[in-house]
Amino acid sequence: VQGPLGEPAASPSPARPFGRFGSPARRLTERTLYVHQGGLGDHTTVQAAVTAAGGTGWTLVLAPGTYRETVSVTSARTDMTWIGASGDPRDVVVVYANAAGTPRPEGGTHGTTGSATTTVQAAGFTAHAVSFANDFLRTDLPGNPGTQAVALKVQGDRSAFFHCRFLGHQDTLYADSMALSAFARQYFAHCYVEGDVDFVFGRATAVFEHCHFRTLLRPDLAAAPHGFVFAPSTARENPYGFLAVRCRVTSEAPDGFYKLARPWVPGSDLTARPSLVVRESVLGPGIDAVAPYANMRDAHPWQAQRFAEHHNSGPGARITVPENRPQLGPTEAASTTRSTYLGNWNPVPTRPS
């Protein structure tokens, strides 16, 4: 289900539990904190509420507003839930403008990881109807190659996002894990993700269902490619990387100006064997149908990785050169599912009532 401007339709708005936002008299649970920039809740910033929520099982209800701050959810704050109070992710935006090349006050630059507006290391994190954004523009640092600017870096196992938005340009959504040996499972349902270069990347086991990926126009580039939707860096020992099911890819750029994916083999894991499956999805004309994959480094060609498709449709899914579009066979398709990837974890989009 899609809403205005091609974005996911909002989930139903939760009933506001009381008139004065944040009144402690009628909390959703005993471990609920309300965030309101005008002072009508428990805290005026998201980070202050996260810091106050020590331990496990806390819920943060975020009033509509643009929260210009960086936020870190450390590994000790397990099973935390964020809820956008209006039910429309466009109303609640957590945003900042750091990039990899942005200087830090103490010296040096942020790097890709340090550029993240929101970093989630805790297991069991869930978000409903929240926008995670990084509004850095390449023109902010002219001539600087450090244009990676992460909106969300999520590393925890059992991380789930429902009806959320992820907004940025290069490296928007970093689906990662806490260590090479940690196969973090993550789930994204009815989400909207936009960007240009490698804007969904990382080594997590991540399942995307009914998501909308939007590739942006790059006025600084005249020729193709403008970028890549996916850049997985799956550890070789992990049998499951990224899985996109019943999703769609649209584009602001001219037809054929985007690749569907390229493999990322980072210097921290030169044995990585990136994995991506896109199935039952609609690929718009912005995707290069003749050559939808490319190499990031010639030493790690995409053909040697674990890339495959199954029953996709749309102009960007046409199979014109079969060897350029590996397809799952019936047996492989039967086992390439959400339940296989997520194992004994079944993310359910529940909301407090």
HUBELMO-V252586 format. One record per residue. N is the residue number from 1. OMEGA is omega as a letter, one per 40 degrees, with the letter a starting at -180 (* if undefined). Layout:
BEGIN
((N;OMEGA) (N;OMEGA))
END
This chain:
BEGIN
((1;a) (2;i) (3;i) (4;i) (5;i) (6;a) (7;i) (8;i) (9;a) (10;i) (11;a) (12;a) (13;i) (14;i) (15;i) (16;a) (17;a) (18;a) (19;a) (20;a) (21;i) (22;i) (23;a) (24;a) (25;a) (26;a) (27;i) (28;i) (29;i) (30;a) (31;i) (32;i) (33;a) (34;a) (35;a) (36;a) (37;a) (38;i) (39;a) (40;i) (41;i) (42;a) (43;i) (44;i) (45;i) (46;a) (47;i) (48;i) (49;i) (50;i) (51;a) (52;a) (53;i) (54;i) (55;a) (56;i) (57;a) (58;i) (59;i) (60;i) (61;a) (62;i) (63;i) (64;i) (65;i) (66;a) (67;a) (68;a) (69;i) (70;a) (71;i) (72;i) (73;a) (74;a) (75;a) (76;a) (77;a) (78;i) (79;i) (80;i) (81;i) (82;i) (83;i) (84;a) (85;a) (86;a) (87;i) (88;a) (89;i) (90;a) (91;a) (92;a) (93;i) (94;a) (95;i) (96;a) (97;i) (98;i) (99;i) (100;a) (101;i) (102;i) (103;i) (104;i) (105;a) (106;i) (107;a) (108;i) (109;a) (110;a) (111;a) (112;a) (113;a) (114;a) (115;a) (116;i) (117;i) (118;i) (119;a) (120;i) (121;a) (122;i) (123;i) (124;i) (125;i) (126;i) (127;i) (128;i) (129;i) (130;i) (131;i) (132;a) (133;i) (134;a) (135;i) (136;i) (137;a) (138;i) (139;i) (140;i) (141;a) (142;i) (143;a) (144;a) (145;a) (146;a) (147;i) (148;a) (149;a) (150;i) (151;i) (152;i) (153;a) (154;a) (155;a) (156;i) (157;i) (158;i) (159;a) (160;a) (161;a) (162;i) (163;i) (164;i) (165;i) (166;a) (167;i) (168;i) (169;i) (170;i) (171;a) (172;a) (173;a) (174;i) (175;a) (176;i) (177;a) (178;a) (179;i) (180;a) (181;a) (182;a) (183;a) (184;i) (185;a) (186;a) (187;i) (188;a) (189;i) (190;i) (191;i) (192;a) (193;i) (194;i) (195;i) (196;a) (197;i) (198;a) (199;i) (200;a) (201;i) (202;a) (203;a) (204;i) (205;a) (206;i) (207;i) (208;i) (209;i) (210;i) (211;i) (212;i) (213;a) (214;i) (215;a) (216;i) (217;i) (218;a) (219;i) (220;i) (221;i) (222;a) (223;i) (224;e) (225;i) (226;a) (227;a) (228;i) (229;a) (230;i) (231;a) (232;i) (233;a) (234;i) (235;a) (236;a) (237;a) (238;a) (239;a) (240;i) (241;i) (242;i) (243;i) (244;a) (245;i) (246;i) (247;i) (248;i) (249;i) (250;a) (251;i) (252;a) (253;i) (254;a) (255;i) (256;a) (257;i) (258;i) (259;i) (260;a) (261;i) (262;a) (263;i) (264;i) (265;a) (266;i) (267;i) (268;i) (269;a) (270;i) (271;a) (272;i) (273;a) (274;a) (275;i) (276;i) (277;i) (278;a) (279;i) (280;a) (281;a) (282;a) (283;a) (284;a) (285;i) (286;i) (287;i) (288;a) (289;a) (290;a) (291;a) (292;a) (293;i) (294;i) (295;i) (296;i) (297;a) (298;a) (299;a) (300;a) (301;a) (302;a) (303;a) (304;a) (305;a) (306;i) (307;i) (308;i) (309;i) (310;i) (311;i) (312;a) (313;a) (314;a) (315;a) (316;a) (317;a) (318;i) (319;a) (320;i) (321;a) (322;a) (323;i) (324;a) (325;i) (326;a) (327;i) (328;i) (329;a) (330;a) (331;i) (332;a) (333;a) (334;a) (335;a) (336;a) (337;i) (338;a) (339;i) (340;a) (341;a) (342;i) (343;a) (344;i) (345;i) (346;a) (347;a) (348;a) (349;i) (350;i) (351;i) (352;a) (353;*))
END
